[in-house]
Structures are given as C-alpha cells and as structure tokens.
Amino acid sequence: MKRLKVLTLCIVLLGAVFVPNSFSQEQSFVLDGKRLGRTYEGWGTVFSYAKLLYDYPQKERDEILDLLFLPNYGASLQILKMPIGFDGNSDHSCWQANKRSADDPGNYRRGYSGWLFQEAVKRNPNITLAALHWGYPAWAKDDELKARFIYEYVKGIKDAYGYTIEYIGGNQNESKITPEVTKMLRKKLDAGGFRDVKIVAADEGARVKVYSVIEAMQKDKDYADAIDIIGVHYKIRPADSGILDGAYPFGKRIWSTEEGGGNFTNPLYSYSTIDQFMKLFFDVKITAAMRWLATASHYENMAWAGNGIIKANEPWSGHYKVGGIVWGIAHITQFIHPGWQMIELDDNHIRIHGDKATMGRIATYKDNKSDNYSMLIRTNDSLPDGGMTLKFNIKNLSQKQVYVWQSDFTESESQWFVDSETITPKNGILELRIKPNRIYSITTTRGQRKADTNIPSVKPFPFPYKDNFEKYEEEDLPTYFVNISSSFEIASDGNNKVLKQVVRDAPTQWHFGSKPTSQPMTIVGDLDWTDYTVSVRVKMEKEGKALLCGRFDGRKISSKHFDAEGYWLETDDTGQWRLIRKDKKIEDFIVLDSGKTDNIALNQWFTLSLSFKGAKIQAFINNEKISQVE
C-alpha cells in the first residue's frame, strides 16, 4: 500500500507539471469590427541632419528618399516633421533661416527643408507635414516677433511650394513654455487663412516629470483653446507613467512628437520600435508618433551620429546602409494607415493560460472605408520555444484570406520583413501559429513589398580635396560642407564665388548657450586623415576673428555635441594670432604659440594654413611659416 501511495503521488505531480503547459499552447481573441477605439493618425519621422543626404548623387538620393517615403516600399513614413531654420545649432547642425531680419521678405526656397517637403509629397501625396523650431533668429526678440517668425514659415512654404504645413509647433523645442507666443500664433494663422493648421504644444523635454503645458492649460482657457495637439517626447519610460493624466480631460489628441529608437546599426532596435508603438498607442493613448531622426547624414564625429533610420553620410561614394529599423517601421506603416481605427480587445496581451506575465502584444486596426483590417503582433523570448496558436473569432470584418508578414531580427537580413504565408479563416475563425522574438503583420490588404536596391561600395572621402565654389549658385550650400552653427553659404565677391558667413547677429540658441556649437562653424573632410595640410583664403569684412582647425573632434561619438577638440590657428583683424589646442577635458583652449603679423587687414584676402605630420604641427599665414610645435 505504501508503494501504491507513492506511485499515485508521483502521477499527480507529473500531471500538475505537464497538463497546464499543454493548455498554454493556445489563446483565443474576439476581433469585432464594431468595437472601435482611437483613430490612428500616423507614424513618421523628425529630420535633424540632412546636409550630406542632400549632397548624394541623384540616383542614390532618390533610392534613399523612396525607402523613407514611398508607400508600400520601405519605411513608408506617414508624417514628416521638419526643423524651422534659424541660423543656429539645433543639437547637431544648422538649418538656414529663411528670413534674416524683421523686414526681410524671406526666401523660403533657401536651404533644404522645403526641398524635403517637396520630395516627400512627390512620393506620398497624402503624407502629413509638420514643423517645429529649435530656436529663433536674432530679430525675433519678443513674443509677437516669435509668433510672426513661426507663422511666416507656414505662409512661406505655402507660397513657395504650394504645401500646407498641417501641424506647427507653438513652442520652442524642449524649452520653457511660452503661452503668449502660442496664442498670438493662433491669431495670426486664423487671420492669414490658415484656420485648418493645427498647433502642437509644447514639445517639452524627454525627462520632465510635470508637464508645464498641462498646468498652463488648466489656468488659461485661451491657451488651451489655441492648442490642438498635446505634443510629448519620449513617453515610453516606466518612470513616466501617470504624468499625462492631466492631459486627458481636455479631450485633445496626444502625439508623441519625438521618440528615440537607437542606432540604425543594431537590428534589435526594430523590436524597440514595435514596443514603442504598443506602449504609446495603448498605454499613453496617443494617436501619432514621430521617430527622431530620419537619416544619419552627418559626419561621424557629430552628435548622435549613429542615430537614424538609414545611414546616408557618404555622398562622395553613393554608399548608404539600410538598417533593420526600416523594416520594423514597415511592419506598422505598410499595413496600418491614417484614418484607420483601433479594434479594442478585452486583453491585448499574449499570455500563458492562467498567468499574468505577457509574452507579447497585439494591435489591430480597421480600415475606415471598408471591412479590411491589419494586425500587428510582437512576441518576446518568454514565449515557449515551440510557439503557440492564436485563434481569432472574426466579427463584422472581412472574412477573406489574410497575408502574413514576419521578421526575426535575431537572424540575418533574409529573415527580415518576409511575406511568409497566406491563411484563410474557417467558419469565422483565423488560426495563427506564432514563435518567440517575432514581429508579425497580418492583413487582408495587398501591395506591401520589401525594396531591393543595388548599393554602391564604400569609398574614402576624395583626397586631395579642394573647391573654389565657382560651380554653385548664390545661397547654395557647397558639397560636403556641414554648417554646425550660423550659415556659411555661397555669395559673390565681385568676380568670384566665395563661401561666406552671412549671419550678422547671433540667434537665440537651443540649449547650448556659450558652448562651442554656438559659434559660427562649418566642417568638411575625413576623420581618417592624419597627416595633411589644410589651407583656406580668408577675407574679414568686419572686426573679429577667423579660425582654421585641423584634426577636429577626431572621435566617433554617439551623444551630446561637439567639444571642439583639435588644433586651431586663430587670427583677428589686427594680425594678432594664436596656435591653440583643446582637448575634451580642458574647459578652455591652451595656447601653444602666439604672435603678430602685418599681413592681415580688413577687407583684404589672406591665406591661413595648418600642416600636420606625426606630432609636428606647422602654422602659416600667407604661406609664411609663423609657428612649429610638437
């Protein structure tokens, strides 16, 4: 009898372990086309860098823009948000201001923000256009002029290109809120025939704990009435839960107007893209999101150089790189379209039977013009290795076959964004077998595709390199030059074309204040250069200084901004010169040598040169050696 009891006990224990696990292999959901929730308004991007993308050969540039904006092709972005240029540094580089004084009529074809709008609309006429300012030009000194600066950008783009910016920022990016500017902007838009343009506010910083915009809206009805969209940044962090509770009673739509997404080189960030979508659209209750930033089109010693959907910073070779994030975004944008409505589920989590732990999430949207639908599924590594079956009871939706696309970003690119199978529902039941660490898009629609491009090979920056600027038109930005702050652009000097620093008064910068990036600066070249000579002819039209740098910030960095490391030859208009050095840990410049020359005067051309060979550095003015240091 004792042996029998032991045997019976063993059988019960084995059953307790095995039977529930067998039941865990299936989960059922009801998809009812009449249980509709928030309307989806789009997934898009924020441009920040773009200069080296602009410099690409036409063929490769078109390929990159197709991958970004062409529907059912690549990332298929549905919103494009552009910085409003103000001739100052906006975290990374400088976008030219279109209006440089209060009485300047402005040139809204200057630079490349309007050009990017044009390229995006050419590929997707239904794309949503948005804009935001990171700073103000010097002439926008008070609230009225600041509101005018923003309004005239909206009007200028409309006049120059025929495009209406549908959503405009009412507050400087991630800065102190300015209700008076926002209210004045609303009045100007209404009076100018732009009543349909929506104002987004207040784009406050990533780590804020209390939204000032919400407190101000509670106290000021006119301010609340002026705002159409509450724009928030980076609200997927666990510490941020609950800080938007005060926003919901206003009945305003909430957008994530800037989200991160990691380095394009790591395909695992594609999972993060879908995780963002699930948290933002379910938990934060947003209706649109924009990823910062669109392309990594900048020198690799610039701030956040690895961030972007596509790496496009080699216009001299035409080489670019498409990261997995493109195909993570494609799982959203090629299947769910603005205007579609979320289908509400009793529980959008995938779970083991009887367990509260989640093994993934499901988001489903219905076409607002038909009974078509698309479903987005993200599974994680807690799902059993053998996978499990999901059963969907389809009600008030299309009963036709569905097409399944999936990605495993832990594997090679051949396993990204794969058209994997077709399933026909039986008696209104759709069965899908899912596996761990996958992204699935299931849809009744067709037309999705994965772009296939023939990308040129990597080539080094051309060496030796020179440019006399004669091939450009006035106000152009010369090839391969990237303005860090202030605007260096093509101008005429009598019979010659020159590169001129054209901004007379310092703009109101974003967060950087007196940092090196607040000074006029433009860069060109290759971080791999070591021994070389750099030479430039200079003319100073006003009192001040001119500086030439070599071995500048020769590090590949992924955050913050320039430290202005390197060796600098500095001279003022009287001929006083210094050879100086700055390292990361040095707060100011160290003087290596100094002196005075009679070869410099206002409104006369002179030549500055720096030569590097190993540890030896030589400095020249008008080809005369003035210094040599180790």
C-alpha positions as CSV (number, residue, x, y, z in Angstrom):
1,M,0.0,0.0,0.0
2,K,2.8,2.4,0.8
3,R,4.3,1.7,-2.6
4,L,1.0,2.4,-4.3
5,K,0.6,5.7,-2.5
6,V,4.0,6.8,-3.6
7,L,3.3,5.9,-7.2
8,T,-0.1,7.7,-7.1
9,L,1.7,10.8,-5.7
10,C,4.2,10.7,-8.5
11,I,1.5,10.5,-11.1
12,V,-0.3,13.5,-9.6
13,L,2.9,15.6,-9.6
14,L,3.7,14.8,-13.2
15,G,0.2,15.7,-14.2
16,A,0.4,19.0,-12.3
17,V,3.5,20.0,-14.3
18,F,2.6,18.7,-17.7
19,V,-1.1,19.3,-18.2
20,P,-1.3,23.1,-17.7
21,N,1.7,23.6,-20.0
22,S,-0.1,21.7,-22.8
23,F,-3.1,24.0,-22.4
24,S,-0.8,27.0,-22.6
25,Q,-0.3,26.4,-26.4
26,E,-3.4,28.2,-27.4
27,Q,-5.1,31.6,-26.8
28,S,-8.4,33.0,-28.2
29,F,-9.4,36.5,-29.0
30,V,-12.5,38.2,-30.4
31,L,-11.9,40.7,-33.2
32,D,-15.1,42.7,-33.6
33,G,-15.2,45.4,-36.3
34,K,-17.8,47.3,-34.3
35,R,-15.6,47.7,-31.2
36,L,-13.7,50.6,-32.4
37,G,-11.4,53.0,-30.4
38,R,-9.0,55.8,-31.2
39,T,-8.2,56.8,-34.8
40,Y,-4.6,56.2,-35.9
41,E,-3.0,59.3,-37.4
42,G,0.4,58.1,-38.5
43,W,3.9,57.0,-37.7
44,G,6.6,59.4,-39.0
45,T,10.0,60.9,-38.6
46,V,11.8,64.1,-37.5
47,F,14.6,65.3,-39.7
48,S,17.5,66.8,-38.0
49,Y,20.6,66.2,-40.1
50,A,20.1,66.2,-43.9
51,K,23.0,68.0,-45.5
52,L,25.1,65.0,-46.6
53,L,21.9,63.3,-47.8
54,Y,21.2,66.4,-49.9
55,D,24.7,66.0,-51.5
56,Y,24.2,62.5,-52.7
57,P,24.2,61.7,-56.4
58,Q,20.7,61.8,-57.8
59,K,20.2,58.1,-58.3
60,E,21.2,57.0,-54.7
61,R,19.5,60.1,-53.2
62,D,16.2,59.0,-54.9
63,E,16.6,55.5,-53.6
64,I,17.1,56.7,-50.1
65,L,14.1,59.0,-50.3
66,D,12.0,56.2,-51.8
67,L,12.9,53.9,-48.9
68,L,11.8,56.7,-46.5
69,F,8.6,57.9,-48.1
70,L,7.3,55.8,-50.9
71,P,4.2,53.9,-49.7
72,N,4.4,50.1,-49.5
73,Y,8.1,50.1,-50.3
74,G,10.3,50.7,-47.3
75,A,9.7,52.6,-44.1
76,S,6.7,54.2,-45.8
77,L,6.7,57.1,-43.4
78,Q,3.3,58.8,-42.9
79,I,4.4,62.1,-41.2
80,L,7.3,64.3,-41.9
81,K,8.4,66.9,-39.3
82,M,11.0,69.4,-40.2
83,P,13.1,71.9,-38.2
84,I,12.4,75.6,-39.0
85,G,15.8,77.0,-39.8
86,F,17.0,79.9,-37.6
87,D,20.8,80.0,-38.5
88,G,21.7,78.4,-35.2
89,N,22.7,74.9,-34.0
90,S,19.7,72.6,-33.3
91,D,21.6,69.9,-31.4
92,H,23.6,68.8,-34.3
93,S,23.9,71.2,-37.2
94,C,22.4,74.4,-38.6
95,W,19.4,74.9,-40.9
96,Q,19.5,78.1,-42.8
97,A,17.0,80.8,-41.7
98,N,14.6,81.7,-44.5
99,K,14.1,85.2,-43.0
100,R,17.1,87.1,-41.6
101,S,15.5,90.4,-40.4
102,A,12.1,91.6,-39.5
103,D,11.7,93.5,-42.8
104,D,13.3,90.7,-44.9
105,P,10.6,89.3,-47.2
106,G,12.3,85.9,-46.9
107,N,13.4,83.2,-49.2
108,Y,11.6,80.0,-48.5
109,R,13.4,78.1,-51.1
110,R,16.7,78.7,-49.3
111,G,18.2,75.5,-47.8
112,Y,16.7,72.1,-47.9
113,S,13.7,72.0,-45.6
114,G,11.2,72.9,-48.4
115,W,13.1,70.6,-50.7
116,L,12.5,67.7,-48.3
117,F,8.8,68.5,-48.1
118,Q,8.7,68.5,-51.9
119,E,10.5,65.1,-52.2
120,A,8.2,63.5,-49.6
121,V,5.0,64.8,-51.2
122,K,6.2,63.7,-54.6
123,R,6.4,60.1,-53.3
124,N,3.3,60.2,-51.0
125,P,0.8,63.0,-51.7
126,N,-1.1,62.0,-48.6
127,I,1.8,62.5,-46.2
128,T,1.2,64.7,-43.2
129,L,3.6,67.7,-43.0
130,A,4.7,69.2,-39.7
131,A,7.3,71.7,-38.5
132,L,8.9,72.9,-35.2
133,H,11.6,75.5,-34.3
134,W,14.6,74.7,-32.1
135,G,15.5,78.4,-31.8
136,Y,14.8,81.9,-33.1
137,P,16.8,84.2,-35.4
138,A,18.2,87.3,-33.7
139,W,15.5,89.6,-35.0
140,A,12.7,87.6,-33.2
141,K,13.2,89.4,-29.9
142,D,9.7,89.5,-28.4
143,D,6.6,87.2,-28.3
144,E,4.9,88.9,-31.2
145,L,8.0,88.6,-33.4
146,K,8.5,85.0,-32.4
147,A,4.9,84.2,-33.3
148,R,5.4,86.0,-36.6
149,F,8.6,84.0,-37.3
150,I,6.6,80.7,-37.0
151,Y,3.6,82.0,-38.9
152,E,5.7,83.3,-41.8
153,Y,7.4,79.9,-42.2
154,V,3.9,78.3,-42.7
155,K,3.0,81.0,-45.2
156,G,6.4,81.0,-46.9
157,I,6.3,77.2,-47.5
158,K,2.8,77.5,-48.9
159,D,3.7,80.4,-51.2
160,A,7.0,78.8,-52.4
161,Y,5.8,75.2,-52.8
162,G,2.0,75.1,-52.5
163,Y,2.2,72.8,-49.5
164,T,0.3,73.5,-46.3
165,I,2.1,72.5,-43.1
166,E,-0.8,70.8,-41.3
167,Y,0.8,70.8,-37.8
168,I,3.0,73.6,-36.5
169,G,4.8,73.8,-33.2
170,G,3.6,76.5,-30.9
171,N,6.6,76.4,-28.5
172,Q,10.4,76.2,-28.9
173,N,11.5,72.6,-28.8
174,E,12.1,71.2,-25.3
175,S,12.2,74.7,-23.8
176,K,10.3,76.8,-21.3
177,I,6.7,77.1,-22.4
178,T,5.5,80.4,-24.0
179,P,1.7,80.6,-23.9
180,E,1.6,84.2,-25.3
181,V,3.6,83.1,-28.4
182,T,1.2,80.2,-28.9
183,K,-1.9,82.4,-28.6
184,M,-0.5,85.0,-30.9
185,L,0.4,82.3,-33.4
186,R,-3.2,81.0,-33.4
187,K,-4.5,84.5,-34.2
188,K,-2.0,85.0,-37.0
189,L,-2.9,81.7,-38.5
190,D,-6.6,82.4,-38.4
191,A,-6.2,85.9,-39.8
192,G,-3.9,84.6,-42.6
193,G,-6.2,82.0,-43.9
194,F,-4.7,79.0,-42.1
195,R,-7.5,78.2,-39.7
196,D,-7.1,74.5,-40.5
197,V,-3.5,74.4,-39.4
198,K,-3.2,72.7,-36.1
199,I,-0.9,73.9,-33.3
200,V,1.1,71.4,-31.3
201,A,2.4,72.3,-27.9
202,A,4.6,72.2,-26.0
203,D,7.2,69.6,-27.1
204,E,8.7,69.6,-23.6
205,G,11.9,67.7,-22.8
206,A,12.3,64.0,-22.6
207,R,12.7,63.7,-18.8
208,V,10.1,66.2,-17.5
209,K,8.1,64.9,-14.5
210,V,5.3,67.5,-14.6
211,Y,4.1,68.9,-17.9
212,S,4.0,72.7,-17.7
213,V,1.8,72.8,-20.8
214,I,-1.0,71.0,-18.9
215,E,-0.7,73.2,-15.8
216,A,-0.9,76.3,-18.1
217,M,-3.9,75.0,-20.0
218,Q,-5.7,74.4,-16.7
219,K,-5.1,78.0,-15.7
220,D,-5.6,79.7,-19.1
221,K,-8.6,78.8,-21.3
222,D,-7.4,80.9,-24.2
223,Y,-4.1,79.0,-24.2
224,A,-5.9,75.6,-24.0
225,D,-8.2,76.7,-26.9
226,A,-5.2,77.6,-29.0
227,I,-3.7,74.1,-28.7
228,D,-5.0,71.3,-30.9
229,I,-2.4,68.6,-30.2
230,I,-0.6,68.0,-26.9
231,G,2.9,67.0,-28.1
232,V,5.0,64.9,-25.8
233,H,8.5,63.5,-26.0
234,Y,9.9,60.1,-25.1
235,K,7.0,58.8,-23.1
236,I,7.8,55.1,-23.1
237,R,10.0,55.1,-20.0
238,P,8.4,53.4,-17.0
239,A,9.0,56.4,-14.8
240,D,6.7,58.5,-17.0
241,S,3.6,56.6,-16.2
242,G,0.8,58.8,-15.0
243,I,2.3,62.2,-15.8
244,L,-0.1,62.7,-18.7
245,D,-3.2,62.1,-16.5
246,G,-4.0,65.8,-16.5
247,A,-4.0,65.9,-20.3
248,Y,-6.9,63.5,-20.9
249,P,-9.7,65.7,-19.5
250,F,-9.0,68.3,-22.2
251,G,-10.2,66.0,-24.9
252,K,-7.1,66.9,-27.0
253,R,-5.3,64.4,-29.1
254,I,-1.9,63.4,-27.8
255,W,1.0,62.8,-30.1
256,S,4.5,61.6,-29.4
257,T,6.2,64.3,-31.4
258,E,9.7,62.9,-30.7
259,E,10.6,59.3,-29.9
260,G,14.0,57.6,-29.9
261,G,14.8,54.3,-31.4
262,G,18.5,53.6,-31.1
263,N,21.4,53.2,-33.5
264,F,20.4,52.1,-37.0
265,T,23.3,49.5,-37.0
266,N,21.6,47.4,-34.4
267,P,18.6,45.4,-35.9
268,L,17.3,44.5,-32.4
269,Y,16.1,48.1,-32.1
270,S,13.4,47.1,-34.6
271,Y,11.8,45.3,-31.7
272,S,12.0,48.5,-29.7
273,T,10.1,50.3,-32.5
274,I,7.2,47.9,-32.1
275,D,7.4,48.0,-28.3
276,Q,7.2,51.8,-28.5
277,F,4.1,51.5,-30.7
278,M,2.4,49.2,-28.3
279,K,3.1,51.3,-25.2
280,L,2.4,54.6,-26.8
281,F,-0.8,53.7,-28.6
282,F,-2.3,51.5,-25.8
283,D,-0.9,52.9,-22.6
284,V,-0.2,56.6,-23.3
285,K,-3.3,56.8,-25.6
286,I,-1.5,58.7,-28.3
287,T,-2.7,58.7,-31.9
288,A,0.5,59.5,-33.8
289,A,4.3,59.2,-33.3
290,M,7.5,60.5,-34.9
291,R,10.9,58.9,-34.6
292,W,14.0,61.1,-34.2
293,L,15.7,61.1,-36.5
294,A,15.3,60.2,-40.2
295,T,18.7,59.7,-41.6
296,A,22.2,59.5,-40.2
297,S,23.5,62.1,-42.7
298,H,26.3,63.7,-40.8
299,Y,30.0,63.3,-40.1
300,E,30.6,60.6,-37.5
301,N,32.2,63.0,-35.0
302,M,28.9,64.9,-34.8
303,A,26.4,64.5,-32.0
304,W,24.2,61.3,-32.1
305,A,26.0,60.3,-35.3
306,G,24.7,56.7,-35.3
307,N,21.1,57.6,-34.9
308,G,18.7,57.3,-37.8
309,I,16.6,55.0,-39.9
310,I,19.1,54.9,-42.8
311,K,22.8,55.7,-42.7
312,A,23.4,58.1,-45.6
313,N,26.6,60.1,-44.9
314,E,28.8,59.1,-47.9
315,P,27.7,61.2,-50.9
316,W,31.2,61.0,-52.5
317,S,30.7,57.2,-52.9
318,G,26.9,57.0,-53.0
319,H,27.1,54.3,-50.4
320,Y,24.3,54.1,-47.8
321,K,23.1,51.5,-45.3
322,V,19.5,50.3,-44.6
323,G,19.2,49.2,-41.0
324,G,16.6,46.8,-39.6
325,I,14.7,49.7,-38.1
326,V,13.3,50.4,-41.6
327,W,11.6,47.0,-41.7
328,G,10.5,47.3,-38.1
329,I,8.7,50.6,-39.0
330,A,7.4,48.9,-42.2
331,H,5.5,46.4,-40.1
332,I,3.4,49.4,-39.0
333,T,3.2,51.7,-41.9
334,Q,2.8,49.3,-44.8
335,F,-0.2,47.8,-43.0
336,I,-1.9,50.5,-40.9
337,H,-2.9,53.7,-42.4
338,P,-4.0,57.1,-41.1
339,G,-7.8,57.2,-40.5
340,W,-8.0,53.5,-39.5
341,Q,-9.4,52.8,-36.1
342,M,-8.1,50.6,-33.3
343,I,-10.2,47.5,-32.7
344,E,-10.5,47.1,-28.9
345,L,-9.7,43.8,-27.3
346,D,-10.6,42.6,-23.8
347,D,-6.9,42.0,-23.3
348,N,-4.2,42.9,-25.9
349,H,-1.5,40.8,-24.3
350,I,-0.4,37.3,-25.2
351,R,-0.3,35.1,-22.1
352,I,0.2,31.6,-20.9
353,H,-3.1,30.2,-19.6
354,G,-3.8,31.5,-16.1
355,D,-0.6,33.6,-16.0
356,K,-0.4,37.4,-15.8
357,A,3.0,37.5,-17.5
358,T,2.9,38.8,-21.0
359,M,4.7,37.1,-23.9
360,G,3.8,39.8,-26.4
361,R,1.1,42.2,-27.5
362,I,-1.5,42.6,-30.3
363,A,-2.7,45.8,-32.0
364,T,-5.5,45.6,-34.6
365,Y,-6.8,48.4,-36.8
366,K,-9.8,48.5,-39.2
367,D,-9.9,50.4,-42.4
368,N,-12.3,53.3,-42.1
369,K,-13.5,52.9,-45.7
370,S,-14.0,49.1,-45.9
371,D,-14.1,45.9,-43.8
372,N,-10.3,45.3,-44.3
373,Y,-8.1,45.1,-41.2
374,S,-4.5,44.7,-40.2
375,M,-3.0,43.2,-37.1
376,L,0.4,43.9,-35.5
377,I,1.9,41.3,-33.2
378,R,5.1,41.4,-31.2
379,T,6.3,38.3,-29.4
380,N,9.2,38.1,-26.9
381,D,11.6,35.4,-25.8
382,S,9.3,34.3,-22.9
383,L,7.0,32.6,-25.5
384,P,7.6,28.8,-25.4
385,D,10.2,27.7,-28.0
386,G,7.7,25.6,-29.8
387,G,5.4,28.6,-30.1
388,M,1.7,28.7,-29.6
389,T,-1.5,29.1,-31.6
390,L,-3.7,32.2,-31.5
391,K,-7.3,31.9,-32.5
392,F,-9.2,35.0,-33.6
393,N,-13.0,35.0,-33.9
394,I,-13.6,37.5,-36.7
395,K,-16.8,39.5,-36.4
396,N,-18.0,42.4,-38.6
397,L,-14.8,42.3,-40.5
398,S,-13.6,40.8,-43.8
399,Q,-13.7,37.0,-43.8
400,K,-11.3,36.7,-46.8
401,Q,-7.8,35.3,-46.6
402,V,-5.1,37.1,-44.8
403,Y,-1.4,37.6,-45.7
404,V,1.2,37.1,-43.0
405,W,4.5,39.0,-43.0
406,Q,7.0,38.3,-40.3
407,S,10.5,39.3,-39.1
408,D,13.1,37.7,-36.9
409,F,15.6,40.4,-36.2
410,T,17.9,38.0,-34.3
411,E,18.7,36.4,-37.6
412,S,20.2,37.6,-40.9
413,E,18.6,40.2,-43.1
414,S,16.9,37.4,-45.2
415,Q,14.6,36.9,-42.2
416,W,13.5,40.5,-42.0
417,F,10.1,41.5,-43.4
418,V,9.3,38.2,-45.1
419,D,6.0,37.5,-46.9
420,S,5.6,34.2,-45.1
421,E,2.2,32.6,-45.6
422,T,-1.5,33.1,-46.5
423,I,-4.3,31.9,-44.2
424,T,-7.9,31.5,-44.9
425,P,-10.3,31.8,-41.9
426,K,-12.6,28.8,-41.4
427,N,-16.1,29.4,-40.1
428,G,-15.1,32.9,-39.0
429,I,-12.0,31.6,-37.0
430,L,-8.5,32.7,-38.0
431,E,-5.7,30.5,-36.6
432,L,-2.1,31.7,-36.5
433,R,0.9,29.9,-35.1
434,I,3.4,32.3,-33.6
435,K,7.0,31.9,-32.4
436,P,9.2,33.8,-30.0
437,N,11.0,37.0,-30.8
438,R,9.0,37.7,-33.9
439,I,7.1,40.7,-35.4
440,Y,4.1,39.7,-37.4
441,S,1.9,41.9,-39.6
442,I,-1.4,40.1,-40.7
443,T,-3.6,41.9,-43.2
444,T,-6.4,41.5,-45.6
445,T,-4.8,44.1,-47.9
446,R,-2.2,43.7,-50.6
447,G,0.6,45.8,-52.1
448,Q,3.3,45.5,-49.4
449,R,6.8,44.9,-50.6
450,K,10.4,44.9,-49.5
451,A,12.7,47.2,-51.5
452,D,15.7,45.7,-53.1
453,T,18.5,48.2,-54.1
454,N,22.0,47.8,-55.5
455,I,24.0,50.0,-53.1
456,P,27.5,51.3,-54.2
457,S,30.5,50.2,-52.3
458,V,32.2,52.3,-49.6
459,K,34.9,54.7,-50.8
460,P,37.0,57.2,-48.8
461,F,36.5,60.9,-48.9
462,P,38.3,62.3,-52.0
463,F,41.8,63.3,-51.3
464,P,43.3,65.7,-52.1
465,Y,40.2,67.9,-51.9
466,K,39.7,71.5,-53.0
467,D,36.8,73.8,-54.0
468,N,36.8,77.3,-55.4
469,F,32.9,77.5,-55.2
470,E,32.5,78.7,-58.8
471,K,30.1,76.0,-59.8
472,Y,27.4,77.0,-57.3
473,E,24.6,79.5,-57.3
474,E,24.3,82.2,-54.6
475,E,22.9,81.0,-51.3
476,D,23.8,77.4,-52.1
477,L,25.5,75.2,-49.5
478,P,28.7,73.7,-51.1
479,T,29.0,70.0,-51.4
480,Y,30.3,68.1,-48.3
481,F,30.4,71.2,-46.1
482,V,28.2,70.9,-43.0
483,N,27.3,74.0,-41.0
484,I,27.4,73.4,-37.3
485,S,26.2,76.9,-36.4
486,S,25.5,80.0,-38.3
487,S,25.2,79.9,-42.1
488,F,28.2,79.6,-44.4
489,E,26.7,79.8,-47.9
490,I,27.8,80.8,-51.4
491,A,28.0,84.5,-52.1
492,S,29.6,86.7,-54.8
493,D,32.7,88.8,-54.1
494,G,33.0,90.9,-57.2
495,N,34.1,88.4,-59.9
496,N,34.4,85.4,-57.7
497,K,32.2,83.0,-55.8
498,V,33.1,82.6,-52.1
499,L,31.8,80.8,-49.1
500,K,30.6,83.5,-46.7
501,Q,29.4,83.5,-43.1
502,V,26.3,85.6,-43.7
503,V,24.7,85.9,-40.2
504,R,25.4,89.2,-38.6
505,D,23.7,88.7,-35.2
506,A,23.8,85.6,-33.1
507,P,20.4,83.7,-33.0
508,T,18.7,82.6,-29.8
509,Q,20.2,79.2,-29.5
510,W,18.6,76.0,-28.3
511,H,20.1,74.6,-25.0
512,F,23.7,75.2,-25.8
513,G,24.3,78.8,-24.8
514,S,28.0,79.5,-24.8
515,K,29.0,76.0,-26.0
516,P,31.4,75.7,-28.9
517,T,28.4,75.0,-31.2
518,S,27.0,78.4,-30.6
519,Q,29.9,79.9,-32.6
520,P,29.9,80.1,-36.4
521,M,31.5,76.9,-37.6
522,T,31.4,74.7,-40.8
523,I,33.3,71.4,-41.3
524,V,34.4,69.2,-44.2
525,G,36.7,66.2,-44.6
526,D,37.5,62.8,-43.3
527,L,38.1,61.5,-39.8
528,D,40.7,59.0,-41.1
529,W,43.0,61.7,-42.3
530,T,46.1,62.1,-40.1
531,D,48.9,63.8,-42.0
532,Y,47.8,66.6,-44.3
533,T,47.7,70.3,-44.9
534,V,44.6,72.4,-44.8
535,S,44.6,75.8,-46.3
536,V,41.9,78.5,-46.9
537,R,41.8,82.0,-48.2
538,V,40.0,84.4,-45.9
539,K,38.7,88.0,-46.0
540,M,37.4,89.7,-42.9
541,E,34.9,92.4,-43.6
542,K,34.4,93.4,-40.0
543,E,36.3,93.4,-36.8
544,G,36.5,89.9,-35.3
545,K,38.4,86.6,-35.6
546,A,38.8,83.9,-38.1
547,L,39.8,80.3,-37.1
548,L,41.0,77.3,-39.0
549,C,41.1,73.9,-37.4
550,G,42.6,70.6,-38.2
551,R,42.3,67.1,-36.6
552,F,38.9,68.4,-35.4
553,D,37.0,66.2,-33.0
554,G,38.5,63.1,-34.4
555,R,36.3,60.7,-32.5
556,K,33.2,58.8,-33.4
557,I,30.6,59.7,-30.8
558,S,27.0,58.8,-30.3
559,S,25.7,61.5,-27.9
560,K,25.8,65.2,-26.9
561,H,27.6,67.6,-29.2
562,F,31.0,68.8,-30.4
563,D,33.7,69.5,-27.8
564,A,35.6,71.5,-30.4
565,E,38.7,69.4,-29.8
566,G,41.6,69.9,-32.2
567,Y,44.3,72.4,-33.2
568,W,43.3,75.9,-34.2
569,L,45.0,78.7,-35.9
570,E,43.2,81.9,-34.8
571,T,43.8,85.4,-36.0
572,D,42.0,88.7,-35.6
573,D,41.7,91.6,-37.9
574,T,44.8,93.3,-36.5
575,G,47.1,90.4,-37.2
576,Q,47.3,89.0,-33.7
577,W,47.4,85.2,-34.0
578,R,47.4,82.2,-31.7
579,L,48.0,78.5,-32.3
580,I,45.7,76.8,-29.7
581,R,44.6,73.3,-28.7
582,K,41.5,72.0,-27.0
583,D,41.0,68.5,-25.6
584,K,37.8,67.1,-24.2
585,K,38.7,67.5,-20.5
586,I,40.1,71.1,-21.0
587,E,37.4,73.7,-20.3
588,D,39.2,76.3,-22.4
589,F,41.9,76.4,-25.1
590,I,45.6,76.0,-24.4
591,V,47.9,78.4,-26.2
592,L,50.7,76.6,-27.9
593,D,52.2,79.7,-29.6
594,S,51.2,83.3,-30.4
595,G,52.5,86.3,-32.2
596,K,51.6,89.1,-34.6
597,T,51.8,89.6,-38.4
598,D,51.5,92.6,-40.6
599,N,50.0,90.5,-43.4
600,I,46.4,90.8,-42.3
601,A,44.0,93.8,-42.6
602,L,40.2,94.3,-43.0
603,N,38.8,93.7,-46.5
604,Q,41.9,92.1,-47.8
605,W,42.4,88.4,-48.8
606,F,45.0,86.4,-46.8
607,T,45.8,82.7,-46.5
608,L,45.7,80.5,-43.4
609,S,47.3,77.1,-43.4
610,L,47.9,74.3,-40.9
611,S,50.2,71.3,-41.6
612,F,50.2,68.0,-39.7
613,K,52.8,65.3,-39.9
614,G,53.0,63.0,-36.9
615,A,53.5,65.1,-33.8
616,K,54.7,68.1,-35.8
617,I,52.3,70.9,-36.4
618,Q,53.1,74.0,-38.5
619,A,51.1,77.1,-39.0
620,F,51.3,79.5,-41.9
621,I,49.9,82.9,-42.8
622,N,50.2,83.9,-46.5
623,N,52.5,80.9,-47.0
624,E,55.0,82.2,-44.4
625,K,55.6,79.8,-41.6
626,I,54.8,81.5,-38.3
627,S,55.0,78.6,-35.9
628,Q,56.1,75.0,-35.4
629,V,55.2,72.9,-32.4
630,E,55.3,69.3,-31.3
